[in-house]
Amino acid sequence: MAGKKNVILVTDGDEYARKAIETAAREYGARCISRSQGNPSILKGSEIVELIKSAAGDLVIVMFDDSGFLGEGSGETAMKYVAASGEFNILGAIAVASKTRQAEWTKVDVCIDRFGELTPYGVDKFGVPENEMGRINGDTVYCLDQLNLPIVVGIGDIGKMAHKDHFSRGAPITKKAVEIILERSGYHA
């Protein structure tokens, strides 16, 4: 296929996240690198690059997870490798909130609360808006500010949020985050 693949980064990788992302990927004709699932991430960045390159289609969603370890964990190391590889068009990232408090955070362009409403405030892991504007606390988000991404969308704990983003409900919050990234990137244009 001519041209670079388009990639969306997701800062979560547990089983709930995988099911929600697979649901969202089907909705938009994307491929989810299901093997990137892990809590924490077990694949190295170089391995993920090869999986993205071999994926069918030109839109790929990839999971990265640090499993709550402070500092740069395996998920962030792999995410930085993929983003810096120059092999792909990184359309943006979905920054997933966790219970980490004041330890790791990132700037976000917009957040989606658990009711699917856009908010300029950060959200917690339950998808409830917080007091901080334009930032989210999470465990695999610290390096996002270094990656010069076109857009970062913050959401609560993917696939969960008091069951409002569960895959059995169609993962509506995750789908909306993907949709915002695709719209803002001009992918559908």
C-alpha positions, 0 to 999 in steps of 0.5 A: 500500500502506498503512503504511510499508515495512520496510527492512533495511540491509546494509553491503556492496554487491559482486557476491557480496553482491548475489547472497547478499542476493537469495537471502535476499530470495527466502527471506523474500518480500522485495525486494532493491534490486539497483540499490543494489549497488556498490563503492562505492555510486553511488546517492544516498540520495534515489534509493534512497528512491524505489527502496524506495518503488516496490518491490513488497511491504512488506519491502525489503533495501538495500545500502550500500558505501564500498569501504574508504574511511576516514571517511564515504563514499558508502555511509554518506552514502546510508544515513544519508539513507535512515534519516533520511528517516522514510519507512520502518520500519528493522528493523535492519542487517546489519553486514559485517566487512572487513579494516579494522582499528581504523579503523571499527567499530560496536557489534553486538547479536549476530554470526553466525560462518561456521558459523551459530552466534550469538556475542556476540563480533565476527567478522572478514571470514572469519566467525571470532569475534574477541576484542572483545565486541559490536563489529565492524570494517568499512568502511561501519559507522561511522555505524550507531551514530548511526542508533539502530537496533533491532538490528545483526547482525554477519557476515563478508564476505557471500556469502563466508566461505570459501565458507560463505555463497556464494549457490550454497549458499543464503547461509545466514549472510545468511539467518540474519541476515535471520531474526534481524532479522525475529524481533527486530523482530516483523515475522512477528508 
